[in-house]
Each structure stands twice: as structure tokens, then as C-alpha cells.
Amino acid sequence: MTHLDQKHFRLSTKKNKQTYFLIGVRTICILYLSLYPLLRTNTLKETKAKVDPSYWNVYHSVEQLASKLEVWEHKDLINFPICRLERVCRTDKGLWILPKWLSNYQSWLEKCGLNQSLVWYADIQDPIHFHNSSFQGDLIGTQVLRWQLPHLIADTIWILLWRHFIYYSENTKLKPWSFTCVNSASKPCITTLFWSDLEPVLFNNPRPREEDWTSIYLEQVLFRTIPTQWKAVSADYQGCFQSVTFSRIRPGHIPNNLFSEQGTFFEENGISREDRLKSSFQDAKDTGGCIVTIALKNNSVDYPTNRLANSSHPNLFEQIANQIPRLAFDSTPEIYRPNIYIRLVDFQTITLDDWNSAKESLQEVDVVVTDHSIANSQFLLLRPNTTVIEVLPFSYSAVMFKELAFSLGLDYHSVSSNPDEETFLSCLFAYEQDQHSVSQLAQAYRKEAEKWRLGIYQQSLHLDKLETTDKVRMSRHCARQQRISANATEIAYFVIQKALTPCLTGLWYHQHAM
């Protein structure tokens, strides 16, 4: 039937278009659903390609990841990560020894059959011995990281172990994480991994520009635990998983065997252990000239949260660099000025991510000025008696790199930044889990900040020691968010004194020996 009415004709045409559109959409949906099985490329059951990296976001909860990857339907359930946890050891009496923090995850342990005959022990304590098995230190080198990132063990470690299991089981013929060791008095069931052994892991990673950097670090630490040679273990011996522990180095409590381990590490990696002070003094005494290298190591540059660049103050490291030439000139007697050469190195423009470039650059340094960052693990490459000046946020107490520096024989000093009340308090009140805790922390911070303004300096304000529900996350996290500002002139003057002292002494001896 032909419609002559124009309005009616237009409506009919529109209705036909809608009908055709719906038919087309329906056809496309049917085709897509019929072809969907052929399009799936990321499922564990139908491909051996690499798993989508988005699955490995460190902020996925364990339960979310498990459901997403169909964990419990995998054919090798017995090898699920928690069933192969580091430092899990079955004794000859059928007992399972596990770190105490796992006691909160007994429902997971039941899925592995580890639901009875369990022995718990604290995973941060002095070495203990149980049936000739030795346990010490902290779980795979995360003691300091766990203190700063409480979610790390609860979420990240599970994901990383599972990621390794999936990748290696689907892409190689090896059976990863099938560790065995001989449990005897001569070969205890443990492998102690010191800080120096972990350094290549950090050196080979990009500097932490994202929250996800911890997953890269832990992944490589775990990878380094795989034995290079497989040993046949008699059925008479007790089998257990390889243990990787991390010994924090405390002043006055350095393990006796640490130096031999470090010596081997330095020798194998071509790291000079020549004393910086003796070297500078001797060069000046013998040659009548001295070359000083001062490194400015702003680890925060280009980070998502740049405490220095976002500051309302000029860049602290730029201020220090601008002060050094004048102070060096004023601090050097006129007779020695032509004989001393000072080289400033800005590590914002020189990459230290590569092991060899970092080694070559840092071995030449006499004084380092740095802010607080995990990148300071590169202290390992400095010569003994190299001066290190670490600028910390106000109210942030950090001993991580201080202990490392002392153990390596470095001349370590820390400078507390000026209070940044605005940034700290705004961060603190962003947390709403416990208002009482927030109030307590804020009052303590204001009290110490006022002491600073009055000239009563407090270099080590331990906000994290307050009895608060959320103390670690709030106080330490917010302290690290502060903008760093300090007296650049005082720091620059201290740098010059440390840099020039051995040179001037050597030049004096050279002059009087002539």
C-alpha cells in the first residue's frame, strides 16, 4: 500500500530503518557469539601464550585474582603458590613449619592439605633451630618493604608466585619451585641471601616510578632463588622448600660471615674497595693535584609524586649545586686553588638503571647528596669512606640505608627537611578510618614542627611509634609525601668540607715535601 500522506510516509520509513537496524545488530551478536571461542587468546586452558599483564596488578586481592584465573580448576592444584611457599618445611615427624603471618590464611592452607600438624614461628627474629633446620631473617627480603607497604605480603607475594607458576609451567619444560635441600648438620635446610646478593635485582630494574615497582623487585628476587643445579636427594633425607632470608644489618650487629660474602660479591662484580679518603689524600700528596667528584642524586625526579619538583621552593639540589662553586672558592687557600678540580655530577640526566653504568659512575664519586629512595641501595657501589648525605622528609625516621651505609664503611649523614605542615596534614586527614588516630598524629606533628620553628630541632620524630590503629600506613605514608626543603647553604658547606679535607691535607704534605 502506498501512503500519500507525507508525514505518514516519513514515519513508516523511520520504522523500517529501526527494524533493519535491530536485525543487523542481532545478526552481528549471533556471529560474535558463534566465533567467540575462536577469539579467546588469553585463557589458561586454550593457549600457551603469555598471560595478559593486566592480570597481575598488585592491588588485586588474592580472591579476585584466583577467580579471574580459574585457579582452583587448574590441573596442577598441588603446585599452587601457597603450597610451595618459601620457608615451608616438613619435618621428619610430619610437622609443617610456617611463618607466623600465614596463620591468618588457614583457609588457603587447607586447600593445599596443610591444615594440621602446623608449627608457627615469628618470621622476624634471631635464628632458631628445629630438627637441624635453621630459620632466620625475613621472608624473601621484604622486611623493610613490608614496614613501608603493609599490603605487600598480603597481596603481592601471592600474585607473584602464581604468576611465575603460570608462566613457567605453560611456557617451559621446567618445573619451577620444586626445591629440595639436604637437611643435615653440614648442609642445613636454608639459604641465607644477604642484601649484597639482592643488589643486582635492584640495579637491573628501572627506578621506581610507579607503585607497581615492588612486583618487579620481588619477581626477580624469587627468580634468583631457583637453584642452578639440581641435587638428587635420598628418600632418607628430609625434603623442604628452599629458604631465602634477608638479614638486616644493624650497627654493632654485623654477622661475622657477612664480610666474606660481600668480599666475594665485590670481587666477582669488579667493585673497587679502595678507601676514598686514602686515595684522595695520596693522589694529592703524590701529584700535587686533586680531582673531587660531587654527585647530586635527586631520586624523586620524574616520579608521579615528585616531592622536590612539586615544591613551592626552588629545587633543593639545584640550590646546593649553585652554592658549591662559591663555597669551594672561599674554603680553599689561594695557594691551592689552581690545584683542585671539582666536578659536579647531576644524576638526573645520567641513568643508573644499568649495573655497569652505575658502577662506573658511582665508583668515581667522593660525596653524594641524595633524597630518600629505594634507589639508594646503590650505596653498595660506593668506595669505603665516601660521604653520603641523605635528605629525609621531616617526621620521617629511616634507618634502612643508614644501616647499609654503616655496614659498607661509608661516611653517612642525614639531614631532616623543614616541616611541610600543609602537605602532611592534608594527606593525614584524607584517611578516615580512625579519626582518633588522625588527631593524635596531627597533634604530635604540630608539636614537633613548632619545636623546629623555635630552633629546638628534632631530627628523629617517630610518628609511627604512636599507639594508633592505622599508624604505619598513615604516618609513614604521609611523611613521605612531604615536599622536601632544607637549608641548601648549610648542606653545600658540609659537602665542601667533606670533599676538600683529604685534598687539602695531601696538598699540604706535597708542598712541604718539596
C-alpha positions as CSV (number, residue, x, y, z in Angstrom):
1,M,0.0,0.0,0.0
2,T,1.3,3.4,-1.0
3,H,1.0,6.2,1.5
4,L,0.3,9.6,0.0
5,D,0.4,11.5,3.3
6,Q,4.0,12.8,3.6
7,K,4.0,12.7,7.4
8,H,2.8,9.1,7.5
9,F,5.3,8.2,4.8
10,R,8.2,9.5,6.8
11,L,7.1,7.7,9.9
12,S,6.8,4.4,8.1
13,T,10.3,4.9,6.6
14,K,11.8,5.5,10.1
15,K,10.1,2.4,11.5
16,N,11.6,0.3,8.7
17,K,15.0,1.7,9.4
18,Q,14.7,0.8,13.1
19,T,13.7,-2.7,12.1
20,Y,16.6,-3.2,9.8
21,F,19.0,-1.8,12.4
22,L,17.8,-4.2,15.1
23,I,18.1,-7.1,12.6
24,G,21.6,-6.1,11.8
25,V,22.6,-5.8,15.5
26,R,21.1,-9.2,16.2
27,T,22.9,-10.8,13.3
28,I,26.3,-9.3,14.5
29,C,25.7,-10.6,18.0
30,I,24.9,-14.1,16.8
31,L,28.1,-14.1,14.6
32,Y,30.2,-12.8,17.5
33,L,28.9,-15.4,19.9
34,S,29.4,-18.2,17.4
35,L,33.0,-17.1,16.8
36,Y,33.8,-16.2,20.4
37,P,35.6,-19.5,21.3
38,L,37.9,-18.9,18.4
39,L,38.7,-15.4,19.5
40,R,39.8,-16.3,23.1
41,T,43.5,-16.0,23.3
42,N,44.2,-15.3,26.9
43,T,42.6,-18.2,28.8
44,L,44.8,-20.7,30.5
45,K,43.0,-23.7,29.1
46,E,43.2,-22.8,25.4
47,T,46.6,-21.1,24.9
48,K,50.1,-21.2,26.0
49,A,50.9,-17.6,25.1
50,K,51.9,-15.1,27.7
51,V,49.2,-14.2,30.2
52,D,47.7,-10.7,29.9
53,P,49.9,-8.5,32.1
54,S,46.8,-6.6,33.4
55,Y,46.0,-9.7,35.4
56,W,49.0,-9.0,37.6
57,N,48.0,-5.7,39.1
58,V,49.5,-5.7,42.6
59,Y,46.3,-4.2,44.0
60,H,44.2,-7.2,43.0
61,S,43.1,-9.1,46.1
62,V,44.0,-12.7,46.3
63,E,40.4,-13.8,45.9
64,Q,39.9,-11.6,42.8
65,L,43.0,-13.0,41.1
66,A,42.1,-16.5,42.0
67,S,38.6,-16.2,40.5
68,K,39.9,-14.4,37.4
69,L,42.5,-17.1,36.6
70,E,40.3,-20.1,37.5
71,V,43.0,-21.1,40.0
72,W,41.2,-24.0,41.6
73,E,40.3,-25.6,38.3
74,H,43.9,-25.7,37.2
75,K,45.2,-29.3,36.7
76,D,48.3,-28.7,39.0
77,L,46.5,-27.5,42.1
78,I,49.1,-29.2,44.3
79,N,51.6,-26.7,43.0
80,F,49.5,-23.6,43.7
81,P,51.9,-21.0,45.2
82,I,50.8,-21.2,48.8
83,C,51.5,-24.9,48.7
84,R,55.1,-24.1,47.6
85,L,55.7,-21.1,49.9
86,E,59.3,-20.3,50.6
87,R,60.4,-21.3,54.1
88,V,57.8,-24.0,54.3
89,C,59.4,-27.1,55.7
90,R,58.0,-30.5,56.6
91,T,59.9,-32.2,59.4
92,D,60.7,-35.9,59.7
93,K,57.8,-36.1,62.3
94,G,55.3,-34.8,59.8
95,L,55.1,-31.2,61.1
96,W,54.9,-28.2,58.8
97,I,56.9,-25.1,59.9
98,L,55.4,-21.9,58.5
99,P,56.0,-18.2,59.1
100,K,53.5,-16.8,61.7
101,W,51.9,-14.3,59.4
102,L,50.4,-17.2,57.4
103,S,48.2,-18.2,60.4
104,N,45.7,-15.7,59.1
105,Y,45.3,-17.7,55.9
106,Q,44.5,-21.1,57.2
107,S,41.6,-21.5,54.8
108,W,44.1,-21.2,51.9
109,L,46.4,-23.7,53.6
110,E,43.5,-26.2,53.8
111,K,43.2,-26.3,50.0
112,C,46.8,-27.5,49.9
113,G,46.3,-30.1,52.6
114,L,48.3,-28.1,55.1
115,N,45.6,-28.0,57.7
116,Q,47.1,-30.0,60.6
117,S,50.4,-30.5,62.4
118,L,51.4,-26.9,61.9
119,V,54.2,-25.1,63.8
120,W,54.2,-21.3,63.6
121,Y,57.2,-19.1,64.2
122,A,57.8,-15.4,64.0
123,D,59.4,-14.5,60.7
124,I,61.5,-11.6,62.1
125,Q,63.7,-12.9,64.9
126,D,67.0,-14.4,65.7
127,P,67.9,-17.7,64.1
128,I,66.2,-20.7,65.5
129,H,66.9,-24.4,65.0
130,F,64.3,-27.1,64.6
131,H,65.3,-30.6,63.7
132,N,68.6,-29.5,62.3
133,S,66.8,-26.9,60.2
134,S,67.8,-23.2,60.6
135,F,65.4,-20.3,60.2
136,Q,66.4,-16.7,60.3
137,G,65.7,-13.2,58.9
138,D,62.6,-12.2,57.0
139,L,60.6,-13.6,54.1
140,I,62.5,-13.1,50.8
141,G,64.0,-9.7,51.6
142,T,60.8,-7.7,52.3
143,Q,61.3,-6.7,55.9
144,V,61.8,-3.0,55.2
145,L,59.4,-3.0,52.3
146,R,56.6,-4.6,54.4
147,W,57.1,-2.0,57.0
148,Q,56.5,0.7,54.5
149,L,53.9,-1.1,52.4
150,P,51.8,-3.3,54.7
151,H,49.8,-4.6,51.8
152,L,52.8,-6.1,50.1
153,I,52.8,-9.6,51.8
154,A,49.1,-9.8,52.0
155,D,48.6,-9.3,48.2
156,T,51.7,-9.0,46.1
157,I,53.6,-12.2,47.1
158,W,50.7,-14.5,46.3
159,I,50.3,-12.9,42.9
160,L,53.9,-13.1,42.1
161,L,54.3,-16.7,43.0
162,W,51.2,-17.6,41.0
163,R,52.5,-15.5,38.0
164,H,55.7,-17.4,38.0
165,F,54.0,-20.7,38.2
166,I,51.7,-20.0,35.3
167,Y,54.4,-18.6,33.1
168,Y,57.0,-21.3,33.6
169,S,54.6,-24.2,33.6
170,E,52.9,-23.1,30.4
171,N,56.0,-21.9,28.5
172,T,58.9,-24.1,29.6
173,K,59.6,-27.8,30.3
174,L,61.0,-26.9,33.7
175,K,59.0,-27.5,36.9
176,P,59.6,-24.3,38.8
177,W,59.7,-24.0,42.6
178,S,60.3,-27.7,43.1
179,F,63.0,-27.0,45.7
180,T,64.8,-29.7,47.7
181,C,67.7,-29.4,50.0
182,V,69.6,-31.7,52.3
183,N,68.7,-31.3,55.9
184,S,71.8,-32.2,57.9
185,A,74.2,-30.6,60.3
186,S,76.6,-29.9,57.5
187,K,74.0,-28.7,55.0
188,P,71.1,-27.1,56.8
189,C,67.8,-26.6,55.1
190,I,68.3,-22.9,54.5
191,T,70.0,-20.4,52.0
192,T,70.8,-17.0,53.5
193,L,70.6,-14.2,51.0
194,F,72.2,-11.0,52.2
195,W,71.5,-7.5,51.0
196,S,74.5,-7.5,48.7
197,D,73.2,-10.6,46.9
198,L,69.9,-8.7,46.1
199,E,71.6,-5.6,44.7
200,P,71.7,-6.8,41.1
201,V,68.0,-7.2,41.3
202,L,67.5,-3.6,42.2
203,F,70.2,-2.3,39.8
204,N,68.7,-4.1,36.8
205,N,65.2,-2.5,37.4
206,P,64.1,0.9,36.4
207,R,64.0,3.3,39.3
208,P,60.6,3.1,41.0
209,R,58.3,5.5,39.1
210,E,55.1,3.5,39.8
211,E,53.5,1.7,42.7
212,D,53.9,-1.5,40.7
213,W,57.7,-1.4,41.0
214,T,57.6,-3.7,44.1
215,S,56.2,-6.6,41.9
216,I,59.2,-6.3,39.6
217,Y,61.6,-6.3,42.5
218,L,60.0,-9.3,44.2
219,E,59.6,-11.2,41.0
220,Q,63.3,-11.0,40.3
221,V,64.2,-11.9,43.9
222,L,62.1,-15.0,43.6
223,F,63.7,-15.8,40.2
224,R,67.1,-15.7,41.8
225,T,66.2,-18.4,44.3
226,I,65.9,-21.1,41.6
227,P,68.9,-23.4,42.1
228,T,71.4,-23.6,39.3
229,Q,72.0,-27.3,39.8
230,W,69.5,-29.9,40.8
231,K,70.6,-32.3,43.5
232,A,69.3,-35.8,43.9
233,V,68.0,-36.2,47.4
234,S,67.8,-39.6,49.0
235,A,64.5,-40.7,50.5
236,D,66.3,-40.9,53.8
237,Y,66.7,-37.2,53.9
238,Q,64.0,-34.7,54.8
239,G,62.8,-32.6,51.8
240,C,61.8,-29.0,52.2
241,F,61.5,-25.8,50.2
242,Q,64.5,-23.6,49.7
243,S,64.6,-20.8,52.2
244,V,65.7,-17.3,51.2
245,T,66.2,-14.9,54.1
246,F,67.2,-11.3,54.4
247,S,69.5,-10.2,57.2
248,R,69.1,-6.5,58.2
249,I,72.4,-5.1,59.1
250,R,72.3,-3.2,62.3
251,P,75.2,-1.1,63.7
252,G,77.2,-3.2,66.0
253,H,75.4,-6.4,65.0
254,I,77.0,-7.3,61.7
255,P,77.1,-11.0,61.1
256,N,80.7,-12.4,61.2
257,N,80.3,-14.1,57.8
258,L,79.0,-11.0,56.1
259,F,82.3,-9.6,55.1
260,S,83.5,-12.8,53.4
261,E,80.2,-12.9,51.5
262,Q,80.5,-9.3,50.5
263,G,84.1,-9.7,49.5
264,T,83.2,-12.4,47.1
265,F,80.4,-10.3,45.7
266,F,82.6,-7.2,45.2
267,E,85.4,-9.3,43.6
268,E,83.1,-11.1,41.2
269,N,81.4,-7.8,40.1
270,G,84.6,-5.7,39.8
271,I,83.7,-3.3,42.5
272,S,86.7,-1.4,43.9
273,R,87.0,-1.3,47.7
274,E,89.8,1.3,47.7
275,D,89.4,3.7,50.6
276,R,88.1,7.1,49.2
277,L,89.9,9.2,51.9
278,K,93.2,7.5,51.5
279,S,93.0,7.6,47.7
280,S,92.2,11.3,47.6
281,F,94.9,12.1,50.1
282,Q,97.6,10.0,48.4
283,D,96.8,11.4,44.9
284,A,97.1,15.0,46.2
285,K,100.3,14.2,48.1
286,D,101.9,12.4,45.2
287,T,100.8,14.6,42.3
288,G,100.2,18.0,43.8
289,G,96.7,18.0,42.3
290,C,93.2,16.7,43.3
291,I,90.0,15.9,41.5
292,V,86.8,15.8,43.5
293,T,83.5,14.4,42.2
294,I,80.3,15.5,43.9
295,A,77.1,13.7,42.9
296,L,73.6,15.2,43.3
297,K,71.2,12.3,43.3
298,N,67.6,13.5,43.2
299,N,65.8,10.2,43.1
300,S,62.4,11.8,43.0
301,V,62.7,13.4,39.6
302,D,60.1,12.3,37.1
303,Y,58.1,10.3,39.7
304,P,54.3,10.6,39.7
305,T,54.7,12.2,43.2
306,N,57.7,14.4,43.0
307,R,58.4,15.9,46.4
308,L,61.0,18.2,45.0
309,A,59.5,19.4,41.7
310,N,56.1,20.0,43.2
311,S,57.5,22.1,46.0
312,S,56.8,25.8,46.2
313,H,60.5,26.2,46.9
314,P,63.2,26.0,44.3
315,N,64.7,22.6,43.7
316,L,66.9,21.8,46.8
317,F,69.5,20.0,44.7
318,E,69.8,23.0,42.3
319,Q,70.3,25.3,45.2
320,I,73.1,23.1,46.6
321,A,74.8,22.9,43.2
322,N,74.6,26.7,42.9
323,Q,76.2,27.2,46.3
324,I,79.1,24.8,45.8
325,P,81.4,26.9,43.5
326,R,81.4,29.9,45.7
327,L,81.8,28.0,49.0
328,A,84.6,25.9,47.4
329,F,86.4,29.1,46.4
330,D,86.1,30.6,49.8
331,S,87.1,27.4,51.7
332,T,90.3,26.8,49.7
333,P,93.5,28.7,50.5
334,E,94.6,30.8,47.5
335,I,97.8,28.8,47.0
336,Y,95.9,25.6,46.5
337,R,93.0,26.9,44.3
338,P,94.8,26.1,40.9
339,N,95.4,22.5,42.0
340,I,91.9,21.4,43.0
341,Y,89.3,20.5,40.4
342,I,85.7,19.9,41.4
343,R,83.3,18.0,39.1
344,L,79.5,18.2,39.8
345,V,77.5,15.2,38.5
346,D,73.8,15.5,38.1
347,F,72.3,12.0,38.2
348,Q,69.0,13.3,37.0
349,T,70.5,13.2,33.5
350,I,72.8,10.2,33.9
351,T,71.0,6.8,34.1
352,L,72.0,4.5,36.9
353,D,69.5,1.8,35.9
354,D,72.2,-0.3,34.2
355,W,74.6,-2.1,36.5
356,N,77.7,-1.3,34.6
357,S,76.9,2.4,34.1
358,A,76.0,2.8,37.8
359,K,79.2,1.0,38.8
360,E,81.4,3.2,36.6
361,S,79.7,6.4,37.7
362,L,79.5,5.8,41.4
363,Q,83.0,4.4,41.8
364,E,84.3,7.9,40.9
365,V,82.2,9.8,43.5
366,D,83.6,11.4,46.6
367,V,80.4,12.9,48.1
368,V,76.8,12.0,47.4
369,V,73.8,14.2,48.2
370,T,70.6,12.2,47.8
371,D,67.0,12.2,48.9
372,H,65.4,9.1,50.5
373,S,64.6,6.4,47.9
374,I,65.0,2.7,47.3
375,A,67.5,3.8,44.6
376,N,69.9,4.4,47.5
377,S,70.5,0.7,47.5
378,Q,73.2,1.7,45.0
379,F,75.3,2.8,48.0
380,L,76.8,-0.7,47.5
381,L,78.9,0.6,44.6
382,L,80.5,3.5,46.6
383,R,84.0,3.2,47.8
384,P,84.6,3.0,51.6
385,N,84.6,6.4,53.4
386,T,82.6,8.0,50.6
387,T,80.5,10.7,52.2
388,V,76.7,10.2,51.9
389,I,74.2,12.9,52.8
390,E,70.6,11.7,52.8
391,V,67.9,14.3,53.0
392,L,64.8,12.9,54.7
393,P,61.3,14.3,54.9
394,F,60.5,15.9,58.3
395,S,58.9,13.5,60.7
396,Y,60.2,10.5,58.8
397,S,62.7,8.3,60.6
398,A,64.5,5.9,58.2
399,V,67.3,3.6,59.2
400,M,67.2,1.3,56.1
401,F,70.1,2.9,54.2
402,K,71.9,4.2,57.3
403,E,72.4,0.6,58.3
404,L,73.5,-0.4,54.8
405,A,75.9,2.6,54.7
406,F,77.5,1.8,58.0
407,S,78.0,-1.9,57.1
408,L,79.8,-0.8,53.9
409,G,82.1,1.6,55.7
410,L,80.5,4.8,54.2
411,D,80.6,8.2,55.9
412,Y,76.9,8.5,56.3
413,H,75.0,11.7,57.4
414,S,71.2,12.5,57.3
415,V,69.5,15.9,57.1
416,S,66.0,16.4,58.3
417,S,63.9,18.5,56.0
418,N,61.9,21.5,57.1
419,P,58.3,20.8,58.3
420,D,55.7,20.7,55.5
421,E,52.6,21.0,57.5
422,E,50.2,21.7,54.7
423,T,51.1,18.6,52.7
424,F,51.4,16.3,55.7
425,L,48.1,17.2,57.4
426,S,46.1,17.2,54.2
427,C,47.4,13.7,53.5
428,L,46.8,12.6,57.1
429,F,43.1,13.8,57.1
430,A,42.5,12.1,53.8
431,Y,42.4,8.9,55.7
432,E,39.1,8.5,57.5
433,Q,39.5,5.0,59.0
434,D,40.3,6.2,62.5
435,Q,39.7,9.9,63.4
436,H,41.2,9.4,66.9
437,S,44.4,8.2,65.4
438,V,44.5,11.1,62.9
439,S,44.0,13.6,65.7
440,Q,46.8,12.0,67.8
441,L,49.2,12.0,64.9
442,A,48.3,15.6,63.9
443,Q,48.9,16.9,67.4
444,A,52.3,15.2,67.6
445,Y,53.3,16.6,64.3
446,R,52.3,20.1,65.1
447,K,54.1,19.9,68.4
448,E,57.4,18.9,66.8
449,A,57.0,21.3,63.9
450,E,56.7,24.1,66.4
451,K,59.9,23.0,68.1
452,W,61.6,23.2,64.7
453,R,60.4,26.8,64.2
454,L,61.6,27.7,67.7
455,G,65.0,26.3,67.0
456,I,64.6,23.2,69.1
457,Y,65.3,20.7,66.3
458,Q,64.0,17.2,66.4
459,Q,65.9,15.1,63.9
460,S,64.1,11.8,64.6
461,L,60.4,12.2,65.2
462,H,58.9,8.8,65.4
463,L,55.2,9.3,64.5
464,D,54.9,5.6,63.6
465,K,55.5,4.7,67.2
466,L,52.3,6.2,68.4
467,E,49.7,3.7,69.6
468,T,47.3,4.1,66.7
469,T,45.2,1.7,64.7
470,D,46.5,2.8,61.3
471,K,49.8,4.1,62.5
472,V,52.1,2.6,59.8
473,R,50.1,3.5,56.8
474,M,49.1,7.0,57.8
475,S,52.2,8.3,59.5
476,R,54.9,6.9,57.3
477,H,53.0,7.3,54.0
478,C,52.1,10.9,54.7
479,A,55.6,11.7,55.9
480,R,57.0,10.6,52.6
481,Q,54.5,12.8,50.7
482,Q,56.0,16.0,52.1
483,R,57.8,18.5,50.0
484,I,61.5,18.5,50.8
485,S,63.1,21.8,51.6
486,A,66.2,22.4,53.8
487,N,69.0,24.9,54.2
488,A,70.9,24.4,51.0
489,T,73.8,26.7,52.1
490,E,74.5,24.5,55.2
491,I,74.3,21.3,53.2
492,A,76.6,22.7,50.5
493,Y,79.1,23.9,53.1
494,F,79.2,20.5,54.7
495,V,79.7,18.9,51.3
496,I,82.6,21.1,50.6
497,Q,84.3,20.4,53.9
498,K,83.9,16.6,53.4
499,A,85.1,16.8,49.8
500,L,88.1,19.1,50.3
501,T,89.6,17.9,53.6
502,P,91.6,15.0,52.2
503,C,92.7,17.1,49.2
504,L,94.0,20.0,51.3
505,T,95.8,17.7,53.6
506,G,97.5,15.9,50.8
507,L,98.4,19.1,49.1
508,W,100.0,20.5,52.3
509,Y,102.2,17.4,52.6
510,H,103.1,17.7,48.9
511,Q,104.1,21.3,49.3
512,H,106.2,20.7,52.4
513,A,107.9,17.6,50.9
514,M,109.3,19.7,48.1
